[in-house]
Amino acid sequence: MWEFGKDADTIVKEEGLVQITDTGAIEEIVKQVIANNPQPVADFKSGNGKAIGFLVGQVMKESKGRANPGMVNQLLQKYLKD
């Protein structure tokens, strides 16, 4: 900000750091992560609550850390209960 005289919002957008809050976009990543990680999904469904942490991590990795973590948790819970 100091060096270029730009405001924070402009820098965040230019650097691709905007958080993803589009439910549809996050939902697609969640579905992909669930499909690609059958063992952690099975672990979660068999009562291992810690397995969801791994899955959240995978979603965050796929979204390059830009997915809204609250939405990620909600969507994972939704799809893993089915």
Backbone bond lengths (Angstrom), bond angles and torsions (degrees), N, CA, C in turn:
res aa  C-N    CA-C-N  psi(-1)  N-CA   C-N-CA  omega(-1)  CA-C   N-CA-C  phi
1 M - - - 1.434 - - 1.534 109.52 -
2 W 1.281 115.31 -46.12 1.454 120.08 -177.67 1.526 110.63 -65.47
3 E 1.312 115.76 -44.55 1.455 121.02 -174.33 1.531 112.79 -67.91
4 F 1.338 116.88 -41.26 1.452 120.26 -174.21 1.529 114.10 -106.33
5 G 1.317 117.34 -8.87 1.455 120.83 178.75 1.518 113.88 71.11
6 K 1.322 116.57 24.82 1.467 121.13 179.55 1.518 109.27 -99.81
7 D 1.348 115.28 152.58 1.463 118.21 177.00 1.525 109.91 -81.97
8 A 1.315 115.43 165.60 1.469 121.52 -175.01 1.523 112.34 -59.74
9 D 1.337 117.89 -42.48 1.466 120.58 -179.09 1.526 111.83 -60.01
10 T 1.311 116.83 -41.61 1.463 121.16 179.53 1.523 110.71 -64.55
11 I 1.309 117.12 -44.52 1.464 120.86 179.83 1.519 111.02 -63.67
12 V 1.324 117.22 -43.48 1.468 121.45 179.72 1.523 109.98 -59.48
13 K 1.315 117.69 -44.93 1.471 121.40 179.98 1.523 111.40 -66.56
14 E 1.321 117.14 -44.91 1.465 121.06 -178.86 1.524 112.63 -64.45
15 E 1.313 116.71 -33.03 1.468 120.84 -178.18 1.527 112.73 -89.77
16 G 1.328 117.87 0.98 1.462 120.93 179.19 1.511 113.38 68.98
17 L 1.324 116.96 36.04 1.456 121.35 -176.07 1.525 113.09 -103.92
18 V 1.323 117.11 9.47 1.458 121.30 -178.15 1.521 109.47 -69.01
19 Q 1.325 115.65 132.39 1.456 120.76 -179.76 1.523 110.37 -69.45
20 I 1.326 116.14 137.95 1.459 121.36 177.50 1.521 108.03 -83.13
21 T 1.332 115.66 118.75 1.463 120.43 177.72 1.524 110.81 -120.73
22 D 1.324 116.67 4.53 1.459 121.54 178.01 1.524 108.31 -74.10
23 T 1.332 115.08 112.92 1.466 120.46 -176.67 1.520 111.41 -56.49
24 G 1.317 117.18 -41.47 1.464 120.69 -179.18 1.514 112.88 -61.12
25 A 1.322 116.55 -42.52 1.468 120.46 -179.73 1.520 110.80 -66.55
26 I 1.323 116.19 -43.79 1.467 119.89 179.79 1.521 109.97 -67.28
27 E 1.311 116.25 -38.80 1.466 121.50 -179.60 1.529 111.11 -59.19
28 E 1.317 117.29 -41.51 1.465 120.63 178.97 1.522 111.03 -63.91
29 I 1.308 117.12 -41.20 1.470 120.65 178.42 1.518 110.01 -65.55
30 V 1.334 117.34 -42.55 1.470 121.95 179.18 1.526 109.91 -59.76
31 K 1.326 117.43 -46.48 1.473 120.86 179.66 1.521 110.96 -60.67
32 Q 1.325 116.35 -41.75 1.462 121.03 179.43 1.525 110.77 -63.54
33 V 1.325 116.77 -45.36 1.468 120.97 -179.25 1.527 110.27 -63.59
34 I 1.315 117.87 -41.69 1.466 121.31 178.34 1.520 110.31 -62.07
35 A 1.333 116.98 -44.11 1.467 120.95 -179.94 1.522 112.55 -65.26
36 N 1.337 116.44 -34.15 1.464 120.67 -175.83 1.524 114.58 -88.06
37 N 1.335 117.52 -4.18 1.468 120.82 -175.98 1.533 111.11 -133.24
38 P 1.340 117.31 65.21 1.465 119.52 -175.90 1.532 114.47 -63.36
39 Q 1.327 118.53 -33.17 1.463 119.31 -178.03 1.525 112.35 -68.89
40 P 1.339 119.69 -48.82 1.466 118.47 176.44 1.534 112.42 -61.98
41 V 1.321 117.00 -33.27 1.474 120.31 176.74 1.522 109.50 -64.07
42 A 1.337 116.76 -46.04 1.462 120.87 178.49 1.526 110.70 -63.15
43 D 1.317 116.52 -39.89 1.468 120.67 177.90 1.524 110.49 -60.62
44 F 1.315 117.12 -45.37 1.466 120.96 179.31 1.527 110.54 -62.00
45 K 1.316 116.04 -45.79 1.469 120.45 -177.66 1.528 111.88 -66.95
46 S 1.335 117.00 -23.09 1.461 119.71 178.58 1.528 112.17 -90.85
47 G 1.345 116.16 7.68 1.453 119.08 173.85 1.516 116.71 109.65
48 N 1.315 117.50 -1.41 1.463 120.23 178.77 1.528 108.53 -85.55
49 G 1.320 116.40 93.00 1.453 121.77 -178.07 1.514 114.15 -63.27
50 K 1.325 116.40 -23.71 1.468 120.03 -178.70 1.529 112.14 -70.23
51 A 1.318 117.34 -20.38 1.463 120.53 -178.49 1.520 111.66 -63.12
52 I 1.321 116.56 -26.79 1.466 118.43 179.79 1.525 110.78 -65.84
53 G 1.304 117.50 -29.68 1.461 120.88 177.12 1.520 111.75 -60.55
54 F 1.315 115.98 -40.40 1.461 120.57 177.03 1.523 110.13 -63.15
55 L 1.334 115.64 -44.60 1.460 120.03 -178.18 1.530 111.22 -65.94
56 V 1.320 117.16 -39.91 1.469 120.54 175.59 1.531 108.91 -59.38
57 G 1.300 115.86 -43.89 1.466 120.55 178.66 1.512 112.70 -59.56
58 Q 1.316 116.19 -39.34 1.466 120.26 179.18 1.528 111.37 -67.21
59 V 1.333 116.00 -39.73 1.467 119.64 177.52 1.524 109.58 -64.38
60 M 1.324 116.21 -43.37 1.461 119.78 179.85 1.532 110.35 -63.97
61 K 1.317 116.36 -37.14 1.465 120.73 178.08 1.527 110.07 -64.03
62 E 1.318 116.85 -46.70 1.466 121.65 -179.43 1.521 112.10 -63.86
63 S 1.323 116.81 -33.02 1.464 120.87 -178.94 1.529 111.54 -91.57
64 K 1.326 116.11 6.44 1.469 122.48 -177.76 1.524 111.38 57.33
65 G 1.338 115.03 36.28 1.455 121.48 176.01 1.515 114.96 76.87
66 R 1.327 117.10 9.74 1.453 119.73 -174.19 1.523 114.11 -99.03
67 A 1.327 118.97 -10.03 1.468 120.78 179.60 1.524 109.75 -70.86
68 N 1.312 115.70 143.65 1.457 121.21 177.18 1.527 107.75 -68.18
69 P 1.347 118.57 116.45 1.465 121.12 -174.91 1.527 113.84 -60.16
70 G 1.312 117.81 -35.78 1.460 120.46 178.05 1.513 111.88 -62.91
71 M 1.333 115.61 -43.04 1.461 120.36 178.32 1.519 110.98 -66.74
72 V 1.328 116.13 -38.31 1.466 120.41 178.64 1.525 109.67 -59.79
73 N 1.323 117.20 -48.38 1.466 120.75 179.61 1.515 111.71 -61.19
74 Q 1.332 117.97 -44.49 1.459 121.39 179.91 1.521 111.27 -61.29
75 L 1.330 116.33 -45.80 1.466 119.54 -178.24 1.528 111.83 -68.44
76 L 1.321 117.24 -39.26 1.462 118.89 176.78 1.526 110.77 -62.35
77 Q 1.318 116.77 -45.29 1.470 120.55 178.12 1.528 110.07 -57.75
78 K 1.322 116.22 -44.81 1.465 121.99 -179.11 1.537 111.02 -59.16
79 Y 1.323 116.51 -51.00 1.466 120.37 -175.45 1.524 113.12 -75.93
80 L 1.299 117.73 -26.65 1.461 119.23 -179.13 1.532 112.23 -81.55
81 K 1.320 117.81 -16.83 1.465 120.55 178.09 1.520 112.24 -81.00
82 D 1.335 116.44 -15.87 1.474 120.26 179.94 1.509 112.04 -75.06
